[in-house]
């Protein structure tokens, strides 16, 4: 008898088990099939989606009639539509403008299939939009009379509709938490139940969708309506439902499984949200005390290993950063004292993990601990901002919050970092203008790195006057064409605006104004440059000759400005109608401004309007 090949047989057995497990998972997450639309129906709904997208309606009434017609045509086909890639976009657009009656029509179609719809790639997005619209109507029905149903239609309130939906999905809660599509829908439900703000679906920091989903939503051009970026009034039954969901999660998971979920790429955001919301209905914060130990406990080896993993893992560090920002001080302080205080600098140097947690602690801890963190971090500030300026911003914010604590040391470190004493250009050091999109001829959008660098420089300029002077000197020394390009740049122009401060000494202001007056007319008619001209109204405070000179240039280019939307706004902000018709009244405005600025308590009434 031949020698048994145990290892190979074992590998085959393991492979077979793996295939069986994969098939089981695929069966569990099988795409629901509700049938297909015929070619005529598909063509009609595609055309309807295109019509709504381009908004080709002469009035809102015409749009309402069109939407009502599409809803009528979709009766009995709703499930086919929401699971189709193109038609699901149509349903999303319809939901964004749905009336109460149309919401009930969709609910009747979706009822009994909510779990399947939450787990499907396209219908899950429709469900998110549907829930947000539903939250709006729940508040509306609490404060106003509900819409009258048809004679043959049974009335159901939006509150009860949402409660029916929850009754259907709660038995599957454990599976939905770790489902790549349903977990997003579940987060929307939790935000609604907690009465929290519903974030935008397209903003980069939105909690509603993944990064890929937000990019896709921008590409298909479905814009959020006024239902988003706000919170809603909720009935008491919603708090009961939130408490019930928390109870179910606590029953279904022990400490070990909760910690596994905290580092799971899909489940972690849901657990974060549950921990953030549990304080609304559970003052004991059971979920937090199950994930971490209670305040009275000392160091625990298992908890220490868990926290260490969180601090060194991308998903885990985001989880810890988020829950720290919304947790009680005593719970955060215990974690800090037990597991992080002795190695603050080491954690801060973990750029993609621990650094985010330390920045969250800078905002959350008590004043004494904030000062301790600054004492540890400021001597090594230059090392921390080599690959990104976020840490520098957090340190400056905390320093200002603590009464400019260690400000001289922070300024000295930044001066060293930017080599400002060695004839170095601060714009080149921080913004890297030579390799940026400044002055390019391809109309490239400013990059994310340019935005971060510009925001940091604005923060530095506001933090200490030394950097303001350095920036103004750099602008004065800049070539005219480069200065013009900077004023027209979508990101760098904000830095120029920040430099146009009355805190700049008179000599520097005059030098900079001499350079800017050469390009005033051109800037006034530009999308970003016009904001620079607006800022010059205050920047010329006390320099009436320069204010007159700029007004004269604007007046001489009246036709050019009047033919530009941006130019007309500049004309208005500079009170040029008064300048042209009643010059004495225009001068009186300037005189009144001088008086007001001698009394800082009063608000400036003639400040250029922000746009």
Steps between C-alpha positions, in 0.01 A plus 500: 500500500639838407590767748194714588530857380355657810605860440367511144172336602471745786559794264227368266267456796570857617453630147167317474389648829604845380300462179197380693532797735532740206191350336311531825600866526405563139162338560448715807586816304332393175372788293120516525324452168159659447480457125609710203344795321421448133686710244216753458468558875876523540527760225219707655656505848846577361354796313318613817826485695674709236215756500515539879878524487506795259195653673341599169185653649362850457340505846483306826138402418613341173764306689243380756268375223788316336607338829140397575480339155821303558373381840176385335694315230727335761215339698567128533853542361666671800709199606624445144596867477696530825715193426593624153818709471358783288140491622607510865640848430157597366331378819750698710410815309130422545543445874676836542180676385243243622173609662354313799268305270791400275704397805214271606486352149868408523457366853222267384731368228805463727315354800619145572816549291688761705781265607560387142494858371748611767738225390493571126761725338263744328185482711701567818566855374129545431426382855739761646332779304155365588581498874624859495182612324297300750673678793399834351135392480505360855594847628247666269217278625595579861473874439236530223185331380583192289400475135150357451506145353283390207155359577610144417834536681562406862694772683828403667721761664868530403592415859316168479646428158851536641405284800370228262830517311696460825287202602603329176874568520566451873501116483782531242689771690809289568545423128427855387773649721771323298332515158687728259181666369249458782738644760471841330120486515519398865712806578236728347234331714708550816557869424127551448407316821755704694376829357848579367597702194478306176825578317541567132541195278768666285727680747837338561445460874145372479417197714217384273697353211834347415762698308427313175127555541542876555713529186241301301216718630685814387552348156130415451411851616238418764514797734371501857191708566415702811418178693873442556753671728245551777344312791131425548255503787418141600215340697566315826447166323827556310695517827335173605606341171857624544505352851367171359771487231767563763347226717512255208864582424592457867319166515652369176859599573743447783816703559705285262261530205446873558874557486516298179227719351688814608788405269282363219510723192122481449369454853722758670310814382171351627645420843654850513157649439331278758755600765450867410121474525459274803532790744160625376315197639752324726670712763712200609645476147489121502650459153805713588549314829481171312752607236731664754518451876312724743670803657567326833711226335876521488715382211387176342731290277225409251374857479858624464556265205173619343587869541848437360345337194264796458794741516693314230216413260343740248141390567558467874659843539207661316262317735689622808530856366125519437379351828744714701358819350148426630572312823493613863817665629552242773489209253743670261730604783521142628611367159752782470647450847515120475620441146622816326648757737842335524552490122330806356783592262538144374129483417504845338767378258268227370379719216220279370370366831594626848548862389125538442425378852748744658343787304157395630642498855634854452140616454335278761720488811492733798722814498776344713525198269488724191801690634675170570446398137634833376807464723564160342427593137622859445876418533452251214255707293722510191518120488122473527421736209757370250241286318189705575392818673192366681691447822632855485145637473384292798791619713438866414127462576571346840764764576249779428233323705740491795582870481788480245679236707854440364434741213860635481634144476247407230584812296872429532453142381297612198759766411769231509288264293436756225856641522362853505827653610690371196347714221241229448165580339223393739265431209750267338576331833136435589302506174775371266392742227764387251341153470137605557210567262570875527513663159446180302326531165293180526251636755578215740302491820703576816615177663403374845860550615490865388180552700655350813813711466303820438277438802806442716662823382178691572504351850864597553437857377212537745705344783790747510571837336854394406362267234259768378794734441697225324207432264446868422872544427487199269200649315680834462808327359297284260505552124180678375388208284553254784311725743210525254496122456496453877206740539310301237584156640207313652691412819800730532281809463364427849852538638528840329165600656630399842803725449283805425465584867496841669759357740765540227707813559435804280822483296443138399135570420598784266760285321253217449224737384737651242538153347132406518364822348662406168265200463188622685265515198595152382462350848162668554352299213645165610326234712769489771682825427182698574519387863849653520361834380219475758760452775685814389214714635608422855868458415512868393369611840670828586657518152239717329723590207527130406127445550434793263747362249333157495153657471625711206627186324166326555312806376716524187421133427129534572384326180737209554374447855133544409529223239633254758303340784806514725572856392147609592545355847828689544328817376233452766741418784711808423188723500593617151154641423555749782852568374364576150195705601560640849871502568456690829274223635758241397768688694263519797480119505878489529498760775232308692713189462793675669276594792363147534844345503592716793221320687578130445189383682268616221460293189610639167185566300664570166718194494498336152241225487629145517399285205 
